[in-house]
């Protein structure tokens, strides 16, 4: 191996007047921002669709299933291109033009967040559905017998326990989402992989660059796992041991 | 806005003969390679030899924590150096795009297949291993003739599901400018200025293929489910 190692490259100046280390840290910040905003969309849409698939309303169930199948059977990269290139053209002209005229980093950030949010929501929806279905049917019956209307049954009885059960699989979905933000690099988002690519092209120090990017991803993983297990412990209901739904049973 | 879907009619031979064949070849070969390597890794993790289990576990956890795109870039730059090291050449060996992608996806998928096979091996009751040993079978015989055949059978639906995920993930070779199905479509789209029509067509084709495959897996699961 005749590769010239140079670990001090991170403190050299990158194009743009910052050090390479700051370039990568900037990428990390974009990764976190993209993942955080997408996660909000994913949780909101995922809960809505997951609930829809467990209701007694036939058309809501069918619509929920179609939503999940559509998003799970198209590669994420293709979805990213659809949001970036195709959606602005299909929207009404005023809206599409507005979307195309957003200033550079945000014009990429918005479609990336929407794409990742909706893609992840289909996976969250599957977990929410599995969580609700793993509850004893008696809970729904008891809540209904007490005179709660369906929206109350979900908000006050089913969802609070379902979410506690599915926290571990939701953690891995969040980890997947963080990894998936790297796909936004293909439409030009300057997230961690994008920053690493740019640093590698300017500094020629391929392996140092990717090593630090790898380290950042591992640290991010570690932080998420820690925080989620903290939340899990704080949220735990004493004496309540939830059966966790079989996560591997979920089809793509 | 005017659509021109003729572009698909003009290019579909190229799209499928070059692009889709590349995608399917990459999917099938790396699924088989990944399954083989993943099973070996699973056996290592369950071997009870602590060093072997730790190394295999570290490999699997590392690759599962990284985004596929980063792994693709890692191997794209690393493989020429490993090639030089293996063959004793003084310069990095140039490796074709397909070979590089195949190595990457095989090694990456091995980590995921390993976890599936580990669950599969653990789904075989441990009494069967004891019974095999009591009959005088060696460890290798117990694994090859008793445990693994059942593990494969129990895990077939999940292995196939993972392969569908892999089929979709191969589209990421786009970042190496290779001509897989999406890559071929992108080339045509950019040449003819028809991004919208092409990407919609690509999405529809991927959807039909993945959805049909997942329905097939569901059917297979119902047909072959072992009643215990």
HADDOCK unambig.tbl for C-alpha pairs under 7 A between the chains (distance, minus, plus):
assign (segid A and resid 1 and name CA) (segid B and resid 81 and name CA) 6.40 0.50 0.50
assign (segid A and resid 1 and name CA) (segid B and resid 85 and name CA) 6.29 0.50 0.50
assign (segid A and resid 73 and name CA) (segid B and resid 206 and name CA) 6.92 0.50 0.50
assign (segid A and resid 73 and name CA) (segid B and resid 207 and name CA) 4.96 0.50 0.50
assign (segid A and resid 73 and name CA) (segid B and resid 210 and name CA) 5.37 0.50 0.50
assign (segid A and resid 73 and name CA) (segid B and resid 211 and name CA) 5.91 0.50 0.50
assign (segid A and resid 74 and name CA) (segid B and resid 203 and name CA) 5.94 0.50 0.50
assign (segid A and resid 74 and name CA) (segid B and resid 206 and name CA) 5.70 0.50 0.50
assign (segid A and resid 74 and name CA) (segid B and resid 207 and name CA) 5.12 0.50 0.50
assign (segid A and resid 75 and name CA) (segid B and resid 168 and name CA) 4.81 0.50 0.50
assign (segid A and resid 75 and name CA) (segid B and resid 169 and name CA) 6.58 0.50 0.50
assign (segid A and resid 77 and name CA) (segid B and resid 171 and name CA) 6.96 0.50 0.50
assign (segid A and resid 77 and name CA) (segid B and resid 172 and name CA) 6.80 0.50 0.50
assign (segid A and resid 78 and name CA) (segid B and resid 203 and name CA) 6.30 0.50 0.50
assign (segid A and resid 82 and name CA) (segid B and resid 199 and name CA) 6.57 0.50 0.50
assign (segid A and resid 85 and name CA) (segid B and resid 196 and name CA) 6.64 0.50 0.50
assign (segid A and resid 86 and name CA) (segid B and resid 196 and name CA) 5.18 0.50 0.50
assign (segid A and resid 179 and name CA) (segid B and resid 66 and name CA) 6.46 0.50 0.50
assign (segid A and resid 179 and name CA) (segid B and resid 67 and name CA) 4.54 0.50 0.50
assign (segid A and resid 180 and name CA) (segid B and resid 67 and name CA) 6.54 0.50 0.50
assign (segid A and resid 182 and name CA) (segid B and resid 67 and name CA) 6.70 0.50 0.50
assign (segid A and resid 182 and name CA) (segid B and resid 69 and name CA) 6.75 0.50 0.50
assign (segid A and resid 193 and name CA) (segid B and resid 70 and name CA) 6.43 0.50 0.50
assign (segid A and resid 210 and name CA) (segid B and resid 74 and name CA) 6.86 0.50 0.50
assign (segid A and resid 214 and name CA) (segid B and resid 66 and name CA) 6.96 0.50 0.50
assign (segid A and resid 217 and name CA) (segid B and resid 66 and name CA) 6.54 0.50 0.50
assign (segid A and resid 218 and name CA) (segid B and resid 65 and name CA) 6.46 0.50 0.50
assign (segid A and resid 221 and name CA) (segid B and resid 65 and name CA) 6.94 0.50 0.50
assign (segid A and resid 251 and name CA) (segid B and resid 161 and name CA) 6.51 0.50 0.50
assign (segid A and resid 252 and name CA) (segid B and resid 161 and name CA) 6.74 0.50 0.50
